[in-house]
Amino acid sequence: MDPLWRAVLSESLLGYISWSLYHALPPMIYYFPLQTLALTGLEVFAVAFLSPVFLIIGPCWRLANNKYILALLRLTVVGSLASYQAPNASIRLFILAAGVSSSLLVQTVTLWSGNSLQRFIRIWGFILGKMMLLVLRIWYTSLNPVWSSQAANTVVLTIGLVAAAERIYSVEDERKQGANATGNTVRKAVSQPNWLLSGMAFGSLMFLTVWIFGEVSLISRWAVSGHPHTGPDPNPYGGTVLLGLAHGLMLSFWSWSSVASFAWFLIGIASSAGLLYLHTWSAAVAGNILAVFTMCVWPQLAGRFVGCLHPGKAMSTAMFTYVLELFFCVWCTAYKFVPGGVYARESSHLLLGFIMLCIGLGFLTGSKKDLNSIFEVKSDQKPFFKKSTEYIKLLLWLFVGAGLLGLGLRYRTYEKKLGRGVPKRDFSAMIWPFRFAYDNEGWSNLEGSATLLNQTGADFITVLESDASKPFIGNNDPTMWLGERLGFYTDFGPSTRDHTWGIMALSRYPIVKSTHHLLPSPEGEIAPAISMTVNFTGRLIDFVVAHFGNEEEDLDRKLQAIAVSKLLKTSSKQVVFLGYVTSAPGSRDYTELIENGNVQDIDSTDRDRWCSYIMYRGVIRLGYARISHAGLSDSEVQMAKFRIPDDLDNYVDNDRIVTDPSQVPEDVHFNPRFGSYKDGHNYDESIHHFHMSTPKYFKQTN
């Protein structure tokens, strides 16, 4: 194999591993405060991103440049992927932090060492590693394979070790070729960039790339609205984002005049504003333009960044900026649980504005040359640069082709699954807060979630705490993943840019229309809701799903109950409410929903509830069940079964409760896989089981 081709492949794979680590550490840190709804102190592991600060110290820089230490750091980076197989979340967090800090040390040393060609390939390897990550997430339906299964983790770990070994063994030749070239080629070519401005620009560019382009579905989730005018679905329209990113990289091979650069930056600013403030297709178009802009400036800003005289200072500044923006992103949504959160509440516009300002300062104040020109290429090196560029472009479009193929295959498979709901009078509805699909051990467990949802046999499902598109939660799309896996129609709920924790709806039957709501939340976190109509093969049923604020926010809960009761009251004669209300049965908010919303509780005798409730109007109740979480989340599943009456003006609801399933028809029974009637809690966290005096069935009094 051509050594240049081998170098491009190895650096791209190692770039993918670095990006995977940078994506994985923030959600792992966030997992712990997610349990307590407060800071835990483990946020200090974010200092792993600041490891380059040690390279400001001369002896540390020389130590990191030692070939044996550098080899050890490379192996640590790849080896930290094994954190996925750690026995518990604390150990995994520690290993991930070690991997992130080692990766940044390796990047700082290698990006500032070697000759022009070597550094050129390393920069492009990191960029192509990002594209590789996006493509693999397409094939794994928004998940990163290295964090999705032990088998995939082991495969990537093994290939990564081979790539790391290849780089380690080739480093001697590289050092001989560029023994006295550390940074000189860039310094001769351009005036020295300011390490502070370049660092802030590079850190902001990295965060923008993670925040908005961490997965190709994210643009759609920023632009989403209710049915039928939802905006572009992430599949297949995520392909346009992938193409936008690729075309941005192709544009980066051009040299830009000062006027063109300034005009291009203004377009970038306008597109970022459009993504924030426009809706559906307009927002998506703005997001695609932003994708082109973002990747267009990557090579140029990276080239200037590694041209700074002080590697430790430049990389430390970049990572400090990155971490600052990451924490601000957390504060924008989790403002109620963090100190000073009130000042950052719903302030993504300030964050995005700051990011674009930093990128603009770096983009407009330096050389307008492309990356090849930034590295002053000697005549004897030009053929190697040309060949490397050809390999880079080839690999880029191979990635894009693979990504588009993956989207196409997924789309075809998903379309075949939809619309399989058979005509029937009975349907089941379910509510579950699943905490972004993280289980109680700290691992993302969408497979387990899909298995549970499938076993319930529910026709309509609302899942709370579902917006995992944020960089500190995982940059993935559980709505799309579950929809495709189960073959259900989906509604994402309020947009990612609305700063809620998310609420999704999954339906076996087509969603006719839906409206997204942000409930009144003057004091606490933003409460989301969806009102929608589902077509049960010719029978239209309304659903209202909502996630109220926390218990401490009394005013919020009062206003939210009033708002939802109005939604219920103005719904059709047949409506089902599935909500997380954070109030006890018989409380003010409960009474508001029942009385002013004109609905009935599925089981008013169940007094041992606090959060999840199922209420209804205009349908006949058949059954009610509560299923333990078995460690898959921190909350139980609640389900209800209903029958659509033939004559809405002349029907009688079931008023008698029975716990013996033999007293009702078999087709009304809940899945026996969850056991039988059980009083009290199910404390066996190894299995999902009926509990809390369920399942119950309803029939008419004789």
C-alpha positions as CSV (number, residue, x, y, z in Angstrom):
1,M,0.0,0.0,0.0
2,D,1.2,3.5,-0.8
3,P,2.7,5.0,2.4
4,L,0.7,8.2,1.8
5,W,-2.6,6.3,1.4
6,R,-1.8,4.3,4.5
7,A,-1.0,7.5,6.5
8,V,-4.3,9.1,5.4
9,L,-6.3,6.0,6.4
10,S,-4.5,5.7,9.8
11,E,-4.8,9.3,10.7
12,S,-8.5,9.3,9.7
13,L,-9.2,6.3,11.9
14,L,-7.3,7.8,14.8
15,G,-9.2,11.1,14.2
16,Y,-12.5,9.2,14.4
17,I,-11.3,7.7,17.7
18,S,-10.4,11.2,19.1
19,W,-13.8,12.6,18.1
20,S,-15.5,9.6,19.7
21,L,-13.8,10.3,22.9
22,Y,-14.6,14.0,22.8
23,H,-18.2,13.2,22.2
24,A,-18.4,10.5,24.9
25,L,-16.9,12.3,27.9
26,P,-19.5,15.1,28.5
27,P,-22.5,12.6,28.6
28,M,-20.6,10.4,31.0
29,I,-20.0,13.4,33.3
30,Y,-23.6,14.5,32.9
31,Y,-24.9,11.1,33.9
32,F,-24.1,11.6,37.6
33,P,-25.9,14.9,38.1
34,L,-28.7,13.4,36.1
35,Q,-29.3,11.1,39.0
36,T,-29.4,13.8,41.6
37,L,-30.6,16.9,39.7
38,A,-27.7,18.8,41.2
39,L,-23.9,19.2,40.6
40,T,-22.0,16.2,42.0
41,G,-18.4,17.4,41.9
42,L,-17.5,14.9,39.2
43,E,-17.9,17.8,36.7
44,V,-14.2,18.3,37.6
45,F,-13.4,15.5,35.1
46,A,-14.0,18.1,32.4
47,V,-10.4,19.3,33.2
48,A,-9.3,16.3,31.0
49,F,-10.0,18.7,28.1
50,L,-7.4,21.1,29.5
51,S,-4.5,18.6,29.6
52,P,-2.5,20.7,26.9
53,V,-1.9,23.3,29.6
54,F,1.0,21.1,30.8
55,L,2.7,21.5,27.5
56,I,3.2,25.2,28.2
57,I,5.9,23.9,30.6
58,G,9.1,23.3,28.8
59,P,10.1,20.0,30.5
60,C,6.6,18.6,29.9
61,W,6.7,19.5,26.3
62,R,10.0,17.7,25.9
63,L,8.7,14.7,27.8
64,A,5.6,14.5,25.6
65,N,7.9,14.6,22.5
66,N,9.8,11.6,23.7
67,K,9.1,8.8,21.2
68,Y,8.3,6.3,24.0
69,I,6.0,8.6,25.9
70,L,4.3,9.6,22.7
71,A,3.8,5.9,21.8
72,L,2.4,5.3,25.3
73,L,0.0,8.2,24.9
74,R,-1.2,6.9,21.5
75,L,-1.9,3.5,22.9
76,T,-3.7,5.1,25.9
77,V,-6.0,7.0,23.5
78,V,-7.0,3.8,21.7
79,G,-7.1,1.7,24.8
80,S,-9.5,4.1,26.5
81,L,-12.2,2.9,24.0
82,A,-12.3,-0.2,26.3
83,S,-14.0,2.1,28.9
84,Y,-17.3,0.9,27.3
85,Q,-16.6,-2.5,28.8
86,A,-15.7,-1.1,32.3
87,P,-17.6,-2.7,35.2
88,N,-19.2,0.6,36.4
89,A,-19.8,4.2,35.4
90,S,-17.2,5.7,37.7
91,I,-14.4,3.6,36.3
92,R,-15.6,4.3,32.8
93,L,-15.6,8.0,33.5
94,F,-12.0,7.8,34.8
95,I,-10.8,5.8,31.7
96,L,-12.6,8.2,29.3
97,A,-11.0,11.2,30.9
98,A,-7.6,9.6,30.6
99,G,-8.3,8.9,26.9
100,V,-9.4,12.5,26.2
101,S,-6.4,14.1,28.0
102,S,-4.0,11.7,26.2
103,S,-5.6,12.4,22.8
104,L,-5.2,16.1,23.2
105,L,-1.6,15.8,24.3
106,V,-0.9,13.6,21.2
107,Q,-2.7,16.0,18.9
108,T,-0.8,19.0,20.3
109,V,2.6,17.3,19.9
110,T,1.9,15.8,16.5
111,L,0.2,18.8,14.9
112,W,3.2,20.9,15.8
113,S,5.9,18.3,14.9
114,G,7.2,16.9,11.7
115,N,7.4,18.3,8.2
116,S,4.7,20.1,6.2
117,L,3.3,17.0,4.6
118,Q,3.0,15.0,7.8
119,R,1.2,17.8,9.6
120,F,-1.0,18.4,6.5
121,I,-2.1,14.8,6.6
122,R,-2.7,14.9,10.4
123,I,-5.0,17.9,10.1
124,W,-7.0,16.2,7.3
125,G,-7.0,13.0,9.2
126,F,-8.8,14.7,12.1
127,I,-11.3,16.3,9.8
128,L,-12.0,13.1,7.9
129,G,-12.3,11.3,11.2
130,K,-15.3,13.6,11.9
131,M,-16.8,12.6,8.6
132,M,-16.2,8.9,9.4
133,L,-18.0,9.4,12.7
134,L,-21.0,10.9,10.9
135,V,-21.2,8.1,8.4
136,L,-20.9,5.3,11.0
137,R,-23.6,7.0,13.0
138,I,-25.8,6.9,9.9
139,W,-25.3,3.1,9.6
140,Y,-26.0,2.7,13.4
141,T,-29.1,5.0,13.3
142,S,-27.5,8.0,15.1
143,L,-25.4,5.9,17.5
144,N,-21.7,5.7,17.5
145,P,-20.9,2.0,17.0
146,V,-17.9,2.1,19.4
147,W,-20.3,3.0,22.2
148,S,-23.3,0.9,21.1
149,S,-22.2,-2.7,21.6
150,Q,-19.3,-4.7,23.0
151,A,-18.7,-6.4,19.6
152,A,-18.4,-3.1,17.7
153,N,-16.3,-1.7,20.5
154,T,-13.9,-4.6,20.3
155,V,-13.6,-4.3,16.5
156,V,-12.9,-0.6,16.6
157,L,-10.5,-1.1,19.4
158,T,-8.5,-3.7,17.5
159,I,-8.4,-1.7,14.3
160,G,-7.4,1.4,16.3
161,L,-4.5,-0.4,17.9
162,V,-3.3,-1.5,14.4
163,A,-3.5,2.2,13.2
164,A,-1.8,3.4,16.3
165,A,1.0,0.9,15.9
166,E,1.4,1.9,12.2
167,R,1.8,5.5,13.3
168,I,4.2,4.6,16.1
169,Y,6.5,2.6,13.8
170,S,6.4,5.2,11.0
171,V,7.2,8.0,13.4
172,E,11.0,7.3,13.3
173,D,11.0,7.9,9.5
174,E,8.9,11.0,9.9
175,R,11.2,12.4,12.6
176,K,14.2,11.8,10.4
177,Q,12.5,13.6,7.5
178,G,11.4,16.6,9.6
179,A,14.0,16.6,12.4
180,N,14.5,20.3,12.3
181,A,11.2,21.3,10.7
182,T,9.0,21.7,13.8
183,G,6.7,24.4,12.7
184,N,9.2,26.1,10.5
185,T,7.4,25.6,7.3
186,V,4.3,27.4,8.5
187,R,6.2,30.1,10.1
188,K,8.0,31.0,6.9
189,A,4.8,31.0,5.0
190,V,2.7,33.4,7.0
191,S,3.0,35.9,9.7
192,Q,2.6,34.4,13.1
193,P,-1.0,33.9,14.1
194,N,-2.1,35.2,17.5
195,W,-2.4,32.1,19.7
196,L,-5.2,33.6,21.7
197,L,-7.4,34.4,18.7
198,S,-6.5,31.2,16.9
199,G,-7.2,29.1,20.0
200,M,-10.6,30.7,20.6
201,A,-11.5,30.3,16.9
202,F,-10.4,26.6,16.8
203,G,-12.1,25.7,20.1
204,S,-15.3,27.4,19.0
205,L,-15.2,25.7,15.6
206,M,-14.8,22.3,17.3
207,F,-17.7,23.0,19.6
208,L,-20.0,24.1,16.8
209,T,-19.1,21.0,14.9
210,V,-20.0,18.8,17.9
211,W,-23.1,20.8,18.9
212,I,-24.9,21.2,15.6
213,F,-23.2,18.7,13.4
214,G,-22.5,15.9,15.8
215,E,-25.0,13.8,13.8
216,V,-26.7,14.4,10.5
217,S,-30.2,14.3,12.0
218,L,-29.6,17.3,14.3
219,I,-30.5,20.0,11.8
220,S,-33.9,18.4,11.3
221,R,-34.4,18.4,15.1
222,W,-33.6,22.1,15.3
223,A,-36.1,22.8,12.5
224,V,-38.9,20.4,13.5
225,S,-42.6,21.3,13.9
226,G,-45.9,19.5,14.2
227,H,-47.6,17.2,11.7
228,P,-48.3,17.4,8.8
229,H,-45.8,20.2,8.2
230,T,-42.9,18.8,10.3
231,G,-40.1,20.0,8.1
232,P,-37.5,17.6,6.6
233,D,-37.3,14.2,8.3
234,P,-33.8,13.3,9.4
235,N,-33.9,10.3,7.1
236,P,-33.5,10.8,4.2
237,Y,-32.8,14.5,4.5
238,G,-29.9,14.1,6.8
239,G,-28.1,13.2,3.5
240,T,-28.3,16.9,2.5
241,V,-26.4,17.8,5.7
242,L,-23.7,15.2,4.9
243,L,-23.5,16.6,1.4
244,G,-23.3,20.2,2.7
245,L,-20.4,19.3,5.0
246,A,-18.6,17.5,2.2
247,H,-19.0,20.4,-0.3
248,G,-17.8,22.7,2.4
249,L,-14.6,20.7,2.6
250,M,-14.2,20.8,-1.2
251,L,-14.6,24.6,-1.1
252,S,-11.8,24.8,1.4
253,F,-9.3,23.9,-1.4
254,W,-9.9,27.3,-2.9
255,S,-8.0,30.5,-1.9
256,W,-10.3,33.4,-0.9
257,S,-9.9,37.1,-1.3
258,S,-10.6,39.3,1.7
259,V,-13.8,40.5,0.2
260,A,-15.0,37.0,-0.6
261,S,-14.0,35.8,2.9
262,F,-16.0,38.6,4.5
263,A,-19.0,38.0,2.4
264,W,-18.8,34.2,3.1
265,F,-18.6,35.0,6.8
266,L,-21.7,37.1,6.6
267,I,-23.5,34.2,4.9
268,G,-22.4,32.0,7.8
269,I,-23.7,34.5,10.4
270,A,-27.0,34.7,8.5
271,S,-27.4,30.9,8.2
272,S,-26.8,30.5,12.0
273,A,-29.4,33.0,12.7
274,G,-31.8,31.3,10.3
275,L,-31.3,28.0,12.0
276,L,-32.2,29.6,15.3
277,Y,-35.2,31.7,14.3
278,L,-36.7,30.2,11.1
279,H,-39.0,27.2,11.0
280,T,-39.2,23.8,9.3
281,W,-37.7,23.9,5.7
282,S,-36.4,27.4,6.0
283,A,-34.5,26.6,9.1
284,A,-33.2,23.4,7.5
285,V,-31.9,25.2,4.5
286,A,-30.1,27.7,6.8
287,G,-28.7,24.7,8.7
288,N,-27.4,23.2,5.5
289,I,-25.7,26.5,4.5
290,L,-24.2,26.6,7.9
291,A,-22.8,23.1,7.3
292,V,-21.1,24.2,4.1
293,F,-19.6,27.3,5.9
294,T,-18.5,25.3,9.0
295,M,-16.5,22.7,7.1
296,C,-15.2,25.2,4.6
297,V,-13.4,27.1,7.3
298,W,-12.1,24.0,9.1
299,P,-8.9,23.4,7.1
300,Q,-8.0,27.1,7.0
301,L,-8.5,27.7,10.7
302,A,-6.8,24.5,11.6
303,G,-3.8,25.5,9.4
304,R,-3.5,28.9,11.1
305,F,-4.0,27.3,14.5
306,V,-1.0,24.9,14.1
307,G,1.0,27.9,12.8
308,C,1.0,29.5,16.3
309,L,4.4,29.8,18.0
310,H,3.1,28.4,21.3
311,P,1.5,24.9,20.9
312,G,0.6,24.5,24.6
313,K,-0.9,28.0,24.9
314,A,-2.9,27.7,21.6
315,M,-4.4,24.2,22.4
316,S,-5.1,25.2,26.0
317,T,-7.0,28.3,24.9
318,A,-8.9,26.2,22.3
319,M,-9.9,23.6,24.9
320,F,-10.7,26.2,27.5
321,T,-13.1,27.9,25.0
322,Y,-14.6,24.5,24.1
323,V,-15.3,23.6,27.7
324,L,-16.6,27.0,28.5
325,E,-19.1,26.8,25.6
326,L,-20.0,23.2,26.6
327,F,-20.9,24.3,30.1
328,F,-22.8,27.3,28.8
329,C,-24.8,24.9,26.6
330,V,-25.6,22.8,29.7
331,W,-26.6,26.0,31.6
332,C,-29.0,27.0,28.8
333,T,-31.3,24.0,29.5
334,A,-30.3,22.8,33.0
335,Y,-30.5,26.3,34.4
336,K,-32.7,25.3,37.3
337,F,-30.2,22.9,38.8
338,V,-26.9,24.8,38.4
339,P,-25.5,28.0,40.1
340,G,-26.1,31.1,38.1
341,G,-28.4,29.3,35.7
342,V,-30.9,32.1,35.7
343,Y,-28.4,34.2,33.7
344,A,-28.0,31.6,31.0
345,R,-31.6,30.4,30.8
346,E,-32.6,29.7,27.2
347,S,-29.6,31.7,25.9
348,S,-28.5,29.5,22.9
349,H,-28.6,32.6,20.8
350,L,-25.8,34.2,22.9
351,L,-23.8,31.0,22.7
352,L,-24.1,30.7,18.9
353,G,-23.4,34.4,18.5
354,F,-20.2,34.1,20.6
355,I,-19.1,31.0,18.6
356,M,-19.6,32.8,15.3
357,L,-17.8,35.8,16.6
358,C,-14.8,33.8,17.6
359,I,-14.7,31.9,14.3
360,G,-15.1,35.2,12.4
361,L,-12.1,36.8,14.2
362,G,-9.9,33.8,13.3
363,F,-11.2,33.5,9.8
364,L,-11.0,37.2,8.8
365,T,-7.8,38.3,10.6
366,G,-5.4,35.8,9.1
367,S,-4.2,34.6,5.7
368,K,-6.9,33.8,3.1
369,K,-4.8,30.9,1.6
370,D,-6.0,27.4,1.5
371,L,-4.4,24.7,3.7
372,N,-1.9,23.6,1.0
373,S,-0.7,27.2,0.6
374,I,-0.5,27.8,4.4
375,F,2.1,25.1,4.5
376,E,4.8,26.5,2.3
377,V,5.3,23.6,-0.2
378,K,8.8,23.2,-1.6
379,S,8.9,22.1,-5.3
380,D,10.2,18.7,-4.4
381,Q,7.2,18.1,-2.1
382,K,4.5,19.3,-4.4
383,P,3.9,15.9,-6.0
384,F,3.4,14.4,-2.5
385,F,0.9,17.1,-1.5
386,K,-1.0,16.7,-4.7
387,K,-1.2,12.9,-4.2
388,S,-2.2,13.3,-0.6
389,T,-4.9,15.7,-1.6
390,E,-6.3,13.3,-4.2
391,Y,-6.4,10.5,-1.5
392,I,-8.1,12.9,0.9
393,K,-10.8,13.8,-1.7
394,L,-11.2,10.2,-2.6
395,L,-11.7,9.1,1.0
396,L,-14.1,12.0,1.6
397,W,-16.4,11.0,-1.2
398,L,-16.1,7.3,-0.3
399,F,-17.4,8.3,3.2
400,V,-20.2,10.4,1.6
401,G,-21.2,7.6,-0.7
402,A,-21.3,5.1,2.2
403,G,-23.4,7.5,4.2
404,L,-25.9,8.1,1.5
405,L,-26.2,4.4,0.9
406,G,-26.8,3.8,4.6
407,L,-29.6,6.4,4.6
408,G,-31.2,5.0,1.5
409,L,-31.2,1.4,2.9
410,R,-32.6,2.6,6.3
411,Y,-35.3,4.7,4.6
412,R,-36.5,1.8,2.4
413,T,-36.6,-0.6,5.4
414,Y,-38.5,1.9,7.6
415,E,-41.1,2.6,4.9
416,K,-41.8,-1.1,4.6
417,K,-42.4,-1.3,8.4
418,L,-44.9,1.6,8.5
419,G,-48.6,1.2,8.2
420,R,-48.9,-2.3,9.5
421,G,-51.4,-1.5,12.2
422,V,-54.5,-3.7,11.6
423,P,-58.1,-2.2,11.9
424,K,-59.4,-2.7,15.4
425,R,-61.6,-1.1,18.0
426,D,-59.2,-1.6,20.9
427,F,-55.9,0.2,21.4
428,S,-53.3,0.6,24.2
429,A,-51.5,3.7,25.3
430,M,-48.3,4.0,27.3
431,I,-46.2,6.6,29.1
432,W,-42.6,6.2,30.2
433,P,-39.9,8.7,31.3
434,F,-36.8,7.0,30.0
435,R,-34.1,9.5,30.9
436,F,-32.5,9.8,27.4
437,A,-32.2,6.0,27.2
438,Y,-29.5,5.8,29.9
439,D,-29.9,2.9,32.2
440,N,-29.2,2.9,36.0
441,E,-25.6,1.8,35.4
442,G,-24.8,4.8,33.1
443,W,-24.9,3.0,29.7
444,S,-27.1,4.1,26.8
445,N,-29.5,1.2,26.4
446,L,-31.8,1.8,23.4
447,E,-31.8,-1.9,22.6
448,G,-33.3,-2.7,26.0
449,S,-35.8,0.2,25.6
450,A,-36.9,-1.1,22.3
451,T,-37.3,-4.6,23.6
452,L,-39.5,-3.3,26.5
453,L,-41.6,-1.1,24.3
454,N,-42.2,-4.0,21.9
455,Q,-43.1,-6.4,24.6
456,T,-45.8,-4.1,26.0
457,G,-47.6,-4.2,22.6
458,A,-48.6,-0.5,23.0
459,D,-50.1,1.2,20.0
460,F,-49.4,4.7,21.2
461,I,-46.3,5.6,23.3
462,T,-45.1,8.8,24.8
463,V,-41.6,8.9,26.0
464,L,-40.4,11.7,28.3
465,E,-36.9,13.1,28.7
466,S,-36.2,12.1,25.1
467,D,-34.2,14.9,23.5
468,A,-30.6,13.4,23.5
469,S,-29.5,15.6,20.6
470,K,-27.6,17.9,23.0
471,P,-23.8,17.4,23.1
472,F,-23.8,16.8,26.9
473,I,-26.4,14.0,26.5
474,G,-25.1,12.1,23.5
475,N,-25.8,13.9,20.2
476,N,-28.1,11.1,19.1
477,D,-31.7,10.8,18.1
478,P,-33.7,8.2,20.2
479,T,-37.0,9.2,18.4
480,M,-35.6,8.3,15.0
481,W,-33.9,5.2,16.4
482,L,-37.0,3.8,18.2
483,G,-39.3,4.8,15.3
484,E,-37.2,2.8,12.8
485,R,-36.6,-0.1,15.1
486,L,-40.3,-0.5,16.1
487,G,-41.8,0.6,12.7
488,F,-43.8,3.4,14.4
489,Y,-44.7,6.8,13.1
490,T,-43.0,9.5,15.2
491,D,-43.4,13.0,16.5
492,F,-40.2,14.4,18.0
493,G,-42.0,17.1,20.0
494,P,-40.7,20.6,20.6
495,S,-37.5,21.5,18.8
496,T,-34.1,21.0,20.3
497,R,-33.6,24.8,20.2
498,D,-36.6,25.2,22.6
499,H,-34.5,24.1,25.6
500,T,-36.8,21.3,26.9
501,W,-35.7,17.9,28.0
502,G,-37.8,16.5,25.2
503,I,-41.1,14.6,24.8
504,M,-41.7,12.2,21.9
505,A,-44.7,10.3,20.6
506,L,-44.6,6.9,18.8
507,S,-47.7,5.6,17.1
508,R,-48.4,2.3,15.3
509,Y,-51.1,4.2,13.4
510,P,-50.6,7.4,11.2
511,I,-50.4,10.8,12.9
512,V,-52.9,13.1,11.2
513,K,-51.9,16.3,12.8
514,S,-50.0,17.6,15.9
515,T,-49.1,20.8,17.6
516,H,-46.1,21.3,19.8
517,H,-46.5,23.4,23.0
518,L,-44.2,25.1,25.5
519,L,-46.2,25.2,28.7
520,P,-46.0,28.3,31.0
521,S,-42.7,28.0,33.0
522,P,-41.9,31.3,34.6
523,E,-39.7,29.9,37.3
524,G,-38.5,26.4,36.3
525,E,-37.4,24.4,33.3
526,I,-39.4,24.6,30.1
527,A,-42.3,22.1,30.1
528,P,-43.1,20.5,26.7
529,A,-46.4,19.1,25.5
530,I,-47.9,17.8,22.3
531,S,-51.5,17.7,21.2
532,M,-52.2,15.4,18.3
533,T,-54.7,13.3,16.4
534,V,-54.1,9.7,15.4
535,N,-56.0,7.8,12.7
536,F,-56.8,4.3,14.1
537,T,-57.8,3.0,10.6
538,G,-60.7,5.5,10.1
539,R,-61.3,6.3,13.8
540,L,-59.7,9.6,14.9
541,I,-58.5,9.8,18.5
542,D,-56.9,12.8,20.1
543,F,-53.9,12.6,22.4
544,V,-52.4,15.2,24.7
545,V,-49.0,14.3,26.2
546,A,-47.1,16.6,28.6
547,H,-44.2,16.8,31.0
548,F,-44.8,19.2,33.8
549,G,-42.1,21.0,35.8
550,N,-40.7,19.9,39.1
551,E,-42.4,19.7,42.4
552,E,-40.6,22.7,43.8
553,E,-42.1,25.0,41.1
554,D,-45.6,25.5,42.4
555,L,-46.5,28.4,40.2
556,D,-45.2,26.6,37.1
557,R,-47.3,23.5,37.9
558,K,-50.4,25.5,38.5
559,L,-50.1,27.4,35.2
560,Q,-49.2,24.2,33.3
561,A,-52.2,22.3,34.7
562,I,-54.4,25.2,33.5
563,A,-52.8,25.2,30.1
564,V,-53.1,21.4,29.6
565,S,-56.7,21.4,30.9
566,K,-57.6,23.9,28.1
567,L,-55.9,21.7,25.6
568,L,-58.0,18.7,26.8
569,K,-61.2,20.7,26.9
570,T,-60.7,21.9,23.3
571,S,-59.8,18.5,22.0
572,S,-62.3,16.2,20.3
573,K,-64.9,14.2,22.2
574,Q,-62.4,11.3,22.2
575,V,-59.1,12.1,23.9
576,V,-56.4,10.4,26.0
577,F,-54.1,12.3,28.2
578,L,-50.6,10.9,29.1
579,G,-48.7,13.2,31.4
580,Y,-46.0,13.6,34.0
581,V,-47.7,15.8,36.4
582,T,-45.5,15.8,39.6
583,S,-48.6,16.1,41.8
584,A,-50.5,13.6,44.0
585,P,-54.0,12.3,43.1
586,G,-56.6,14.7,44.4
587,S,-54.2,17.6,44.4
588,R,-54.9,21.0,42.9
589,D,-53.3,20.2,39.6
590,Y,-54.9,16.8,39.4
591,T,-58.3,18.3,40.0
592,E,-57.7,21.0,37.5
593,L,-57.1,18.4,34.8
594,I,-60.0,16.2,35.8
595,E,-62.6,18.9,36.2
596,N,-61.6,21.7,33.8
597,G,-60.2,19.3,31.3
598,N,-63.3,17.2,31.4
599,V,-61.5,13.9,31.6
600,Q,-61.6,10.8,33.9
601,D,-58.7,9.1,35.6
602,I,-57.9,5.6,34.3
603,D,-58.0,4.4,38.0
604,S,-59.1,6.9,40.6
605,T,-58.6,4.3,43.3
606,D,-54.8,4.2,42.7
607,R,-53.6,6.8,45.3
608,D,-50.0,5.7,45.2
609,R,-49.0,7.8,42.2
610,W,-46.9,10.9,42.0
611,C,-45.7,11.6,38.4
612,S,-47.3,9.6,35.6
613,Y,-51.0,9.8,34.9
614,I,-53.4,8.5,32.3
615,M,-56.7,10.2,31.8
616,Y,-59.4,9.9,29.1
617,R,-62.7,11.0,27.6
618,G,-65.0,9.4,25.0
619,V,-63.4,5.9,25.1
620,I,-64.1,2.8,27.2
621,R,-61.4,1.8,29.6
622,L,-60.4,-1.9,29.5
623,G,-57.2,-2.3,31.5
624,Y,-54.5,-0.5,33.5
625,A,-51.0,-1.7,34.3
626,R,-47.8,-0.4,35.9
627,I,-44.6,-2.2,35.0
628,S,-41.3,-1.8,37.0
629,H,-38.3,-0.2,35.3
630,A,-35.9,-3.1,36.2
631,G,-33.0,-0.6,36.2
632,L,-33.6,0.4,32.6
633,S,-34.6,3.9,33.8
634,D,-35.5,5.5,37.1
635,S,-39.2,5.4,36.3
636,E,-41.9,2.8,35.7
637,V,-44.0,2.3,32.7
638,Q,-47.8,3.0,32.9
639,M,-50.2,1.5,30.3
640,A,-53.9,1.6,29.6
641,K,-56.1,-0.2,27.2
642,F,-59.2,1.4,25.7
643,R,-62.0,0.5,23.3
644,I,-63.4,3.0,20.8
645,P,-67.2,2.9,21.1
646,D,-69.3,2.3,18.1
647,D,-71.8,5.1,19.1
648,L,-70.1,8.0,20.8
649,D,-73.5,9.3,22.0
650,N,-74.7,6.1,23.4
651,Y,-72.2,4.0,25.2
652,V,-71.5,2.9,28.8
653,D,-68.0,3.0,30.3
654,N,-66.7,0.1,32.4
655,D,-67.1,0.9,36.1
656,R,-66.0,-2.3,37.9
657,I,-62.4,-3.2,38.7
658,V,-61.2,-6.8,38.6
659,T,-57.8,-8.3,39.0
660,D,-58.5,-11.8,37.8
661,P,-57.7,-11.8,34.0
662,S,-60.0,-14.8,33.4
663,Q,-63.0,-12.4,34.0
664,V,-62.2,-10.5,30.8
665,P,-61.7,-11.6,27.2
666,E,-58.1,-12.8,26.4
667,D,-57.5,-10.2,23.8
668,V,-57.8,-7.5,26.5
669,H,-55.0,-9.1,28.6
670,F,-51.7,-7.4,29.1
671,N,-48.6,-9.4,28.0
672,P,-48.1,-12.2,30.6
673,R,-44.4,-11.8,30.0
674,F,-44.5,-9.2,32.8
675,G,-45.9,-11.7,35.2
676,S,-49.2,-11.5,37.1
677,Y,-51.0,-9.2,39.5
678,K,-48.6,-7.9,42.2
679,D,-49.2,-5.7,45.2
680,G,-46.5,-3.1,46.1
681,H,-43.2,-2.4,44.4
682,N,-41.3,-4.9,42.4
683,Y,-37.8,-4.7,44.0
684,D,-36.2,-7.2,41.6
685,E,-34.3,-5.0,39.3
686,S,-33.3,-7.9,37.0
687,I,-36.8,-8.2,35.4
688,H,-39.7,-6.0,34.3
689,H,-42.8,-7.0,36.3
690,F,-46.3,-5.8,37.0
691,H,-46.5,-4.0,40.3
692,M,-48.3,-1.5,42.5
693,S,-51.6,-3.6,42.6
694,T,-51.8,-4.1,38.8
695,P,-52.7,-5.2,36.2
696,K,-56.3,-4.2,36.7
697,Y,-59.1,-4.8,34.2
698,F,-62.4,-3.0,33.9
699,K,-65.9,-4.4,33.1
700,Q,-69.4,-3.3,33.5
701,T,-71.3,-4.0,36.7
702,N,-73.8,-6.8,36.1
